[in-house]
Amino acid sequence: MKTIYMMGKTVEGAVKNALKELNVTEDKIDVEVIDEGSRGLFKIIGARPAKIKVTVKKDYIYEAKSFLKKILDCMGIKAEIRIKDEDNILKICMTGPDMGILIGYRGETLDSIQYLLSLVINKDHDEEYKRVVLDTENYRQKREETLKRLAMKIATKARKTGKVVKLEPMNPYERRIIHSVLQNNPEVETYSEGEEPYRRVVVDLKKA
């Protein structure tokens, strides 16, 4: 983030000078008043200018869009990028003709890009952490619905066979969906085992 110190006859004047220097609008900056200044006697004797510290706010949307454009260019993919910053979550949706490539096998490519993007926009540790959700063609919702159906199917299988059922390796987000669906099931319990990226959900019968 860019920070400058600016002076003016008044605090308001110093802010205007800073906005002109940085070429931004007032809603894009944070202002810390170091010295309010003084007009002095007869506006001459003992007069002292106001001094402020101005920091340009982090523009998450701009940074995210710039990073994604570079990734898409490298992959040779043309896509429209729409971003919303809501409830401290950066919600990103991409649309275009080659989104299957962007999703990858069971969302692995999409998840990898989302992870990298999260690292990029959260690299300033003094800023509040911003969660990133990257989606295309409503893949996230479709995948969530698929996993919910899978969870119920596996629970039924475990109950009927009386055997432990181990699912294929999943990322943390997908494992949470399975755990959430079955957390109140009266007959089965779930837990995770293994190390990333091969960590998987295990469904077992509850002990009597």
KOLMAR-100396 format. One record per residue (C-alpha): residue in one letter; x, y, z. Coordinates in steps of 0.2 Angstrom, whole numbers, always signed. Example, Ala and Ser with C-alpha at 12.3 -4.5 7.8 and 13.67 -1.06 7.14 Angstrom:
<nodes>
+------+-------+-------+-------+
: nuvo :     X :     Y :     Z :
+------+-------+-------+-------+
:    A :   +62 :   -22 :   +39 :
:    S :   +68 :    -5 :   +36 :
+------+-------+-------+-------+
</nodes>
This chain:
<nodes>
+------+-------+-------+-------+
: nuvo :     X :     Y :     Z :
+------+-------+-------+-------+
:    M :    +0 :    +0 :    +0 :
:    K :    +6 :   +17 :    -4 :
:    T :    +8 :   +30 :   +10 :
:    I :   +13 :   +48 :    +8 :
:    Y :   +14 :   +63 :   +20 :
:    M :    +6 :   +79 :   +15 :
:    M :    +5 :   +97 :   +21 :
:    G :    -8 :  +111 :   +19 :
:    K :   -14 :  +127 :   +27 :
:    T :   -28 :  +116 :   +35 :
:    V :   -31 :   +97 :   +36 :
:    E :   -44 :   +99 :   +22 :
:    G :   -32 :  +107 :   +12 :
:    A :   -19 :   +94 :   +15 :
:    V :   -31 :   +80 :   +10 :
:    K :   -35 :   +89 :    -6 :
:    N :   -16 :   +90 :   -10 :
:    A :   -14 :   +72 :    -6 :
:    L :   -29 :   +67 :   -17 :
:    K :   -21 :   +77 :   -31 :
:    E :    -4 :   +69 :   -29 :
:    L :   -11 :   +51 :   -28 :
:    N :   -24 :   +54 :   -41 :
:    V :   -38 :   +45 :   -31 :
:    T :   -55 :   +49 :   -23 :
:    E :   -57 :   +52 :    -5 :
:    D :   -66 :   +35 :    -2 :
:    K :   -50 :   +26 :    -7 :
:    I :   -39 :   +33 :    +6 :
:    D :   -36 :   +33 :   +25 :
:    V :   -31 :   +49 :   +34 :
:    E :   -21 :   +51 :   +50 :
:    V :   -19 :   +69 :   +56 :
:    I :    -2 :   +71 :   +63 :
:    D :    -3 :   +90 :   +66 :
:    E :   -19 :  +100 :   +64 :
:    G :    -8 :  +116 :   +61 :
:    S :   -11 :  +133 :   +67 :
:    R :   -16 :  +150 :   +59 :
:    G :    -5 :  +159 :   +71 :
:    L :    -7 :  +177 :   +77 :
:    F :   -15 :  +188 :   +63 :
:    K :   -13 :  +172 :   +52 :
:    I :    +6 :  +176 :   +51 :
:    I :   +15 :  +175 :   +67 :
:    G :   +17 :  +157 :   +73 :
:    A :    +8 :  +150 :   +58 :
:    R :   +10 :  +131 :   +56 :
:    P :    +4 :  +121 :   +42 :
:    A :    -7 :  +105 :   +45 :
:    K :    +2 :   +89 :   +42 :
:    I :    -7 :   +72 :   +38 :
:    K :    -2 :   +54 :   +34 :
:    V :   -12 :   +47 :   +19 :
:    T :   -13 :   +28 :   +15 :
:    V :   -21 :   +22 :    -1 :
:    K :   -33 :    +8 :    +4 :
:    K :   -30 :    -9 :    -3 :
:    D :   -41 :   -12 :   -19 :
:    Y :   -45 :   -31 :   -18 :
:    I :   -56 :   -31 :   -33 :
:    Y :   -42 :   -23 :   -44 :
:    E :   -29 :   -34 :   -38 :
:    A :   -40 :   -50 :   -40 :
:    K :   -45 :   -45 :   -58 :
:    S :   -27 :   -41 :   -63 :
:    F :   -20 :   -58 :   -56 :
:    L :   -34 :   -68 :   -65 :
:    K :   -31 :   -59 :   -81 :
:    K :   -13 :   -64 :   -81 :
:    I :   -18 :   -82 :   -77 :
:    L :   -31 :   -83 :   -91 :
:    D :   -19 :   -75 :  -104 :
:    C :    -6 :   -88 :   -99 :
:    M :   -19 :  -102 :  -102 :
:    G :   -25 :   -95 :  -118 :
:    I :   -43 :   -93 :  -111 :
:    K :   -55 :   -78 :  -114 :
:    A :   -67 :   -75 :  -100 :
:    E :   -77 :   -61 :   -92 :
:    I :   -73 :   -58 :   -74 :
:    R :   -86 :   -52 :   -62 :
:    I :   -81 :   -48 :   -44 :
:    K :   -91 :   -43 :   -29 :
:    D :   -84 :   -39 :   -12 :
:    E :   -98 :   -44 :    +1 :
:    D :   -96 :   -48 :   +20 :
:    N :   -77 :   -49 :   +18 :
:    I :   -79 :   -62 :    +5 :
:    L :   -72 :   -59 :   -13 :
:    K :   -85 :   -68 :   -24 :
:    I :   -78 :   -70 :   -42 :
:    C :   -88 :   -77 :   -56 :
:    M :   -80 :   -81 :   -73 :
:    T :   -89 :   -84 :   -90 :
:    G :   -83 :   -89 :  -106 :
:    P :   -82 :  -103 :  -120 :
:    D :   -68 :  -113 :  -112 :
:    M :   -73 :  -115 :   -94 :
:    G :   -71 :  -134 :   -93 :
:    I :   -52 :  -131 :   -95 :
:    L :   -53 :  -119 :   -81 :
:    I :   -63 :  -131 :   -69 :
:    G :   -52 :  -146 :   -72 :
:    Y :   -54 :  -163 :   -66 :
:    R :   -67 :  -162 :   -51 :
:    G :   -63 :  -144 :   -49 :
:    E :   -44 :  -146 :   -46 :
:    T :   -39 :  -132 :   -58 :
:    L :   -52 :  -120 :   -51 :
:    D :   -47 :  -124 :   -33 :
:    S :   -28 :  -121 :   -37 :
:    I :   -32 :  -104 :   -45 :
:    Q :   -43 :   -99 :   -30 :
:    Y :   -29 :  -104 :   -18 :
:    L :   -16 :   -94 :   -27 :
:    L :   -27 :   -79 :   -29 :
:    S :   -31 :   -80 :   -10 :
:    L :   -12 :   -80 :    -7 :
:    V :   -10 :   -65 :   -18 :
:    I :   -23 :   -53 :   -11 :
:    N :   -19 :   -58 :    +7 :
:    K :    +0 :   -55 :    +6 :
:    D :    -1 :   -40 :   +17 :
:    H :    -3 :   -48 :   +34 :
:    D :    -7 :   -31 :   +42 :
:    E :   -24 :   -31 :   +33 :
:    E :   -39 :   -41 :   +37 :
:    Y :   -40 :   -58 :   +29 :
:    K :   -51 :   -59 :   +14 :
:    R :   -59 :   -75 :    +9 :
:    V :   -60 :   -79 :    -9 :
:    V :   -73 :   -89 :   -18 :
:    L :   -69 :   -92 :   -37 :
:    D :   -83 :  -100 :   -48 :
:    T :   -88 :  -103 :   -66 :
:    E :  -104 :  -110 :   -73 :
:    N :  -111 :  -112 :   -56 :
:    Y :   -99 :  -126 :   -53 :
:    R :   -97 :  -124 :   -34 :
:    Q :  -116 :  -126 :   -31 :
:    K :  -117 :  -141 :   -43 :
:    R :  -103 :  -149 :   -34 :
:    E :  -110 :  -146 :   -17 :
:    E :  -126 :  -154 :   -22 :
:    T :  -117 :  -169 :   -29 :
:    L :  -107 :  -171 :   -13 :
:    K :  -123 :  -169 :    -2 :
:    R :  -131 :  -184 :   -12 :
:    L :  -115 :  -194 :   -10 :
:    A :  -114 :  -191 :    +8 :
:    M :  -132 :  -198 :   +10 :
:    K :  -128 :  -213 :    -1 :
:    I :  -112 :  -217 :    +8 :
:    A :  -121 :  -216 :   +25 :
:    T :  -134 :  -229 :   +19 :
:    K :  -120 :  -240 :   +12 :
:    A :  -111 :  -240 :   +29 :
:    R :  -127 :  -244 :   +38 :
:    K :  -132 :  -258 :   +27 :
:    T :  -115 :  -266 :   +26 :
:    G :  -110 :  -262 :   +44 :
:    K :   -93 :  -258 :   +36 :
:    V :   -82 :  -243 :   +37 :
:    V :   -83 :  -233 :   +20 :
:    K :   -68 :  -222 :   +15 :
:    L :   -71 :  -209 :    +2 :
:    E :   -59 :  -203 :   -11 :
:    P :   -47 :  -189 :    -6 :
:    M :   -55 :  -171 :    -6 :
:    N :   -50 :  -154 :    -2 :
:    P :   -55 :  -146 :   +15 :
:    Y :   -70 :  -137 :    +8 :
:    E :   -77 :  -153 :    +1 :
:    R :   -74 :  -163 :   +16 :
:    R :   -83 :  -150 :   +27 :
:    I :   -98 :  -153 :   +16 :
:    I :   -98 :  -171 :   +19 :
:    H :   -95 :  -169 :   +38 :
:    S :  -109 :  -156 :   +39 :
:    V :  -122 :  -166 :   +30 :
:    L :  -119 :  -181 :   +42 :
:    Q :  -115 :  -173 :   +58 :
:    N :  -133 :  -176 :   +65 :
:    N :  -135 :  -193 :   +57 :
:    P :  -141 :  -205 :   +72 :
:    E :  -132 :  -220 :   +64 :
:    V :  -115 :  -214 :   +57 :
:    E :  -101 :  -203 :   +61 :
:    T :   -87 :  -195 :   +51 :
:    Y :   -69 :  -191 :   +53 :
:    S :   -55 :  -187 :   +41 :
:    E :   -38 :  -196 :   +39 :
:    G :   -22 :  -195 :   +29 :
:    E :   -11 :  -180 :   +25 :
:    E :   -15 :  -167 :   +12 :
:    P :   -18 :  -168 :    -3 :
:    Y :   -23 :  -186 :    +0 :
:    R :   -34 :  -183 :   +16 :
:    R :   -51 :  -191 :   +15 :
:    V :   -67 :  -193 :   +24 :
:    V :   -71 :  -209 :   +33 :
:    V :   -89 :  -214 :   +37 :
:    D :   -91 :  -227 :   +51 :
:    L :  -106 :  -233 :   +61 :
:    K :  -109 :  -225 :   +78 :
:    K :  -104 :  -236 :   +92 :
:    A :  -118 :  -243 :  +103 :
+------+-------+-------+-------+
</nodes>
